[in-house]
């Protein structure tokens, strides 16, 4: 596990458009199908205008991205699709249907694997947001599943940072770029903040599992990416007294 932490990452059309209410009903029905069929319908059904449920979904998702989304004159179809999935998932979470919510987040992640990133936000940021929410949802039912999602999410985010932004993390947890100026990009800064947030949430999970050493390594790595995470290192649960007895 610790060796992994230090490892650098290089590696439809519709004849008749249904109403928004019909789309919601169809979306619930299609969730019972295979993910590929569901996603194909979701992309095909993207309406040209916002309204009602979808407008609320876009507002929620934009807020969930914490300022990382750049407003556009017209919201892209891909961004709206991701917004609808995230909005549906959070409503399921409020009903404490964590299993169904997790499945919806996984559909959002699959959609991101299959489609080009939305214009409004870097792919690594949308990925981090989806994986973070998936892992936090899975914690309600299985810490093991949540841990796996944190690890898979961190890997995917770093892969996308390399592919999209040409930056990577070396063996000493330092951010590197093919062009030094790239490190000053606001998109790179946003990517680092989201990856750091994902790592801190993972660290807190490891601490709950009694793996304080792992938690501290993850937090230190997060602090290298985002200086605002340094304060997490001062939290009592991550202090030395809690490291005694770790395997």
HUPE-V324002 format. One record per backbone hydrogen bond with DSSP energy under -1.0 kcal/mol. NH is the residue of the N-H (numbers start at 0). CO is the residue of the C=O. E is the energy in kcal/mol with one decimal. If there is no record, write none. Layout:
nh | co | e
NH | CO | E
NH | CO | E
//
This chain:
nh | co | e
4 | 0 | -1.6
6 | 3 | -1.2
22 | 18 | -2.3
23 | 19 | -2.0
24 | 20 | -2.1
25 | 21 | -2.9
26 | 22 | -2.6
27 | 23 | -2.0
28 | 24 | -1.9
29 | 25 | -2.9
30 | 26 | -1.2
31 | 28 | -1.4
32 | 29 | -1.9
37 | 33 | -2.1
38 | 34 | -2.7
39 | 35 | -2.0
40 | 36 | -2.0
41 | 37 | -2.3
42 | 38 | -2.4
43 | 39 | -1.9
44 | 40 | -2.1
45 | 42 | -1.2
53 | 50 | -1.4
55 | 51 | -2.1
56 | 52 | -2.0
57 | 53 | -2.5
58 | 54 | -2.1
59 | 55 | -2.4
60 | 56 | -2.7
61 | 57 | -2.6
62 | 58 | -1.9
63 | 59 | -2.5
64 | 60 | -1.5
65 | 62 | -1.7
67 | 64 | -1.5
69 | 119 | -3.3
79 | 75 | -2.1
80 | 76 | -2.3
81 | 77 | -2.3
82 | 78 | -2.3
83 | 79 | -2.4
84 | 80 | -1.8
85 | 81 | -2.5
86 | 82 | -2.6
87 | 83 | -2.2
88 | 84 | -2.4
89 | 85 | -2.4
90 | 86 | -1.7
91 | 87 | -1.8
92 | 88 | -2.2
93 | 89 | -1.9
95 | 92 | -1.9
96 | 91 | -2.8
97 | 95 | -1.2
100 | 96 | -2.0
101 | 97 | -2.3
102 | 98 | -1.8
103 | 99 | -1.8
104 | 100 | -2.2
105 | 101 | -2.1
106 | 102 | -1.6
107 | 103 | -1.9
108 | 104 | -2.1
109 | 105 | -2.5
110 | 106 | -2.3
111 | 107 | -1.7
112 | 108 | -1.6
113 | 109 | -1.6
114 | 110 | -1.8
125 | 121 | -1.9
126 | 122 | -2.4
127 | 123 | -1.9
128 | 124 | -2.4
129 | 125 | -2.1
130 | 126 | -2.8
131 | 127 | -2.5
132 | 128 | -2.0
133 | 129 | -2.3
134 | 130 | -2.8
135 | 131 | -2.4
136 | 132 | -1.8
137 | 133 | -2.6
138 | 134 | -1.6
139 | 136 | -1.4
140 | 137 | -1.8
141 | 137 | -3.6
145 | 141 | -1.9
146 | 142 | -2.3
147 | 143 | -1.9
148 | 144 | -2.0
149 | 145 | -2.4
150 | 146 | -2.2
151 | 147 | -2.8
152 | 148 | -2.7
153 | 149 | -2.5
154 | 150 | -2.0
155 | 151 | -2.4
156 | 152 | -2.7
157 | 153 | -2.0
158 | 154 | -2.3
159 | 155 | -2.4
160 | 156 | -2.2
161 | 157 | -1.9
162 | 158 | -2.4
163 | 159 | -3.1
164 | 160 | -1.6
166 | 160 | -1.4
167 | 175 | -2.3
169 | 173 | -2.7
172 | 169 | -1.9
175 | 167 | -3.7
177 | 165 | -1.4
181 | 178 | -2.2
182 | 179 | -1.4
183 | 180 | -1.6
184 | 181 | -1.6
188 | 184 | -2.1
189 | 185 | -2.3
190 | 186 | -2.1
191 | 187 | -2.6
192 | 188 | -2.1
193 | 189 | -2.2
194 | 190 | -2.5
195 | 191 | -2.5
196 | 192 | -2.1
197 | 193 | -2.2
198 | 194 | -2.2
199 | 195 | -2.4
200 | 196 | -2.2
201 | 197 | -1.9
202 | 198 | -2.5
203 | 199 | -2.2
204 | 200 | -1.5
205 | 201 | -2.5
206 | 202 | -2.2
207 | 203 | -1.8
208 | 204 | -1.6
209 | 206 | -1.4
210 | 205 | -3.0
211 | 209 | -1.0
214 | 210 | -2.1
215 | 211 | -2.4
216 | 212 | -2.2
217 | 213 | -2.5
218 | 214 | -2.2
219 | 215 | -2.5
220 | 216 | -2.1
221 | 217 | -2.2
222 | 218 | -2.3
223 | 219 | -1.4
224 | 220 | -1.1
225 | 221 | -2.2
228 | 225 | -2.4
229 | 226 | -1.9
231 | 228 | -1.4
232 | 229 | -1.2
233 | 230 | -1.2
234 | 231 | -1.7
237 | 234 | -2.0
238 | 235 | -1.8
241 | 238 | -1.8
242 | 239 | -2.3
245 | 242 | -1.7
//
